[in-house]
Amino acid sequence: MSTKSLDHKGITGIDGYLEPDVPNIIKHYDLFRQWKDTIQEYEGRYNNFTKGYLKFGLNVGTNRQVVYREWAPNAREANLIGDFNKWSRSSHPMVKNDFGVWEIIIPPTSTGECAIPHNSKIKISMVTPSGQHIKRLPTWIKCVTHDLSVSPVYDARFWNPPESQKYKIKNARAPQPRDAKIYEAHVGISTSEGRVRMYKEFTQNILPRIKKLGYNIIQMMAIMEHAYHACEDVRYTFVCSNLTPFGYQVTSFFAASSRYSSPEDLKELIDTAHGMGLNVLLDIVHSHA
């Protein structure tokens, strides 16, 4: 592991006013170097480290084995619970590695099927350092839903549709344009009606209009699942645009919003846009602060 640190004179030589902050600058730089070296040692390179979606969350292998990983370094105990095991807090314990990542491998059933049914509810149960039992939605879950007539709380869904229900990609990605003409769009409020518009409706009705107007890039807003519903109500568009912009209260960073329908319909939207020569950008909102 590299131990090279910043040179004190090198910092003050750039800006003498940094003198009082030199110890903190060196401290933070050394921490950066430590983690940089650790990432390179265990992941090979930054690019591998950034593709957490291939490792974390619930991933299904070709043999229908499910591997679930969650980073929770302070948890004393972790168990995968859900409809598939009748919410048992003891039948599927997870194991923690040196980096605080909990893991469990769930083999397929005796008939070769995935042991967790598609679209079934799932959570992670943990014991905190104080001994408290808590339940949480998996951080990297790909689909969450809720029924506002019952509760505003989201349910995590294990999204693994059978092959017959999976959307099959038909088009290659659109070529990168020389001159960007970006159309900013929001699926939910892309209608004058007092309701939330669906992915399929946007694909059928709005994409052709965007293409006809001469745009070559679509910037999709509010795709990550979010809690605030007023932004999908045309009556509150002014409020949203000035105070709480269009789905920025993100609750699940890796789940495509289910209020517009399923992840498969979103895939169809993006694939259809590519077929029209339109590039698609997804708004990434880490915090609306």
N, C-alpha and C positions, 0 to 999 in steps of 0.2 A: 504494500500500500504506500502511495506517495505521501511524503511528509513535507513537501515543499510549501512554504508559507509566503505571505506577502512581505515585501521589504518596507520597513518603516519610512525610510527616506524616499522610496519610490512613490508612496502615497502623498507625503507632504510636498514632494517636488511637483506633483500635479496641481495641488491646491493647498497652500499653507493654512487656510482656514479649517482644514480637516484635522489638524493636530489634536484637538481634544477628543476626536472620535476615532483616532487610530486604533486603540485597543479593541473597540467593538467591531470595527471594520475587519481587522485581522481575525477576530474570533469567528465572525460569520463566514469569512472566506475559508477558514480552516474547516468549518463544519460542511461547507459546500464541497470542498475537496474530499473530505471523508466520505460523504454520500456518493459523490461522483465515482470515486474509486470502488466503493461497495457495489454500486449498480453495474459498473463495468465487470467486476469480478464475478457476480452471480447472474447477471442478465446478458452479458456479452457486449451490449451497446444500448444507447438511449432508446433507439427505435423499438427494441424488444420490450423495454420497460414501459413504453407508452401504450403498448397494445394489451392493456390489462383485460379488455373484454374477452380475449382469447383464453385467459387463465382464471379470472375471478367470476363470481356468480355461478349460475347453473349451466354447465355445458354438457351436451350429449355427444358421445362418441359414435363411431360407425357401428359399434357392436351394441348400441343403445344403453351403454353404461353412462350413468350420470356422475359428473364430478362437480362438487360444490365447494367453493372457497370464499371466505369472508375475512377481511382484516379487522380484528377486534383485539388488540394487544392487551387490554386491561381486563378482559373477561376471564373469569376463573373456570368457566365451563360453558360449552356451547353444544346445542343439539338441533338437528334439522327436524322440524315438525310440520304437519300439514294434513290435508285430507287423506293422503296416501298411507299414513301410519296412525290415523285416528287421533292426531295431535298428541302423541305420546312424547313425553320429555325424556324418555330413557332408551327408546328403541334404536335411535340413530345418533349416537354421540359423535362429536367431531374431535379431531386431534389438532393441536396447535404446534406450529414450528417455531424456530428461533426468531422469526421476524413478526410474530404475532398473527400469522395467518392460520385460520382454522380451516380444516379440510375434511371432507368425507367423500368416499367413493361408494356409489350405490349400484350394484350389479343389476343386470336385467333379470326379469322373472324367469322361471323355469321354462317358459314357452318362448323366451327370447324377446319379450316385449319390454318397453321402458317401464321401470317400476313406479314411476310417478306419472299419473295420467295427465294428458294434455289439458290445460286450462283449469287445473285443480288449484285450490288455495294452498299457500305455503308460507312459512315464516321461519326465522331462526330464534330459538329460545336460548337465553344466556343468563349466567349468574354473575352479578357484579362483584367487585372486591368487597363490598359491604354485606354480601350474601343475598341480595335482592334478586328475585327472578323477574326477568323482563323478556318481552317478545318484540321483535322488530322485523320490518320488511327487509329482505336482502337488498343490499345497496345496489348491486348490479342487475337487479331484476329487469326483464325486458317488457313486462306487461303488468299494469296494475289497473284495477277497476274499482268503482264504488257506486252505490245506489243511494242517492241523496234522500230518497224517501225513507231510507233506513238509518243511514249514518253518513257523515262527511268523511269518515275514515276510509282510506284506501285498502284494498285487499291485493296482495301479491299473487300473481297467476303464473304457473309454470307453463311457459309458451313453447310448445313442441308439437305443432299440428302434424297429422299424418301426411304422407307425401301427396295424397289426393287433394289436400286443402292448402298445401304450400304454394305460394306464388312462384312461378318459374320465370326467371329473368330472360327477356327476349332481345334486349338491345344492348349494344356496347355503350360505354359512357360517351357523352357528347364531346366533341373536340373542344379544346380550350380556345375561346374566342380571342381575336387580336384586340378588339375593342369591346369592353364590358358595357352591356346595357342591362342593368339589374332591375327586376321588378320585385318589390317587396310584397309578400303575400301572407295572409293569415287564413288558414282553411276555415276555421270556425265562423268568422265574420264575413266570409266572401259571399254573403247573400243579403238581400234587403229584407228577408223574412225574419221574424222574431224567433229564430231558432239557431241551433248549431249546425253548420254544414258538414257533410261527411267527406272523407277522402275521395271516395268514388265520384261524388258529385263534382268535386273540384277537378278531378281528372277529366271527366266528361265535358264539363261546362266552362271551366276557367282556363285550363291549359291551352286550348285552341285559341282563345282570345288573346292570351299573353303572346303566343307565337305570332299571331296575325299582326299584333301591334309592333312587332319588330324587335322584341327583347330576346336576349340569348342566355340570360341567367335569371333564375328565380331564387330569391332569398326567403326561405320559409320560416315564419315566426311561430313560437309557442308549440313546437313539436314535442319537446321534453314534457313529461307529465307535470302538471301544476295544479295548485289547489283552488285558485280564485276563479269563480265562474262568471263574474260580471263582465269580464273581458270577452266572453262569447255571447253576450247579450247586446244587441245593437243599441238598446236604450242607454247603455253605460259606456259607449265607445269614447265619448269625450272624457269621462272620468278615467278610463284606462289610459288614454293617450297622454294625459297630463299627470296622473298620479301613480298608477300601477300598470305599466305597459304590458299588455298582451301576453300573459302567461309567464311572467318573470318570477313568480313565486314557485320555483321548481321544487317538487317533492321527490321525484325519481329521475335522476339524471340520465339513465340508460333505457328508460321506458318511453316508447312512442305513445303520445296521449291517446287514451282509449275513448275519449269523448267524441272523436271523429271516426271511430270504428277500429278495426284490428290492424296489427303491424303488417299483415299481408297486404291490406289495401294501401298502406303507405308505400310499400315496396312497388306496388303496381303504379302508383302515382309517379314515383321517381323514375321508374323504368320507362313509363310512357313519355315523360318529359325528355329523357335521354333520346328516345326514338324520334322526338321532334327537333333534336339538336339543341335542347335547352340544358344548360348546366344547372345543378341544384345545390344551393348552400343551405345548411341548417343553422339557425341561430343557436349559439351555445351561450347560455347564461349561467355563470357560476354563482352569482349572488346579486340580487337587486338591492343594492345598498346605496 
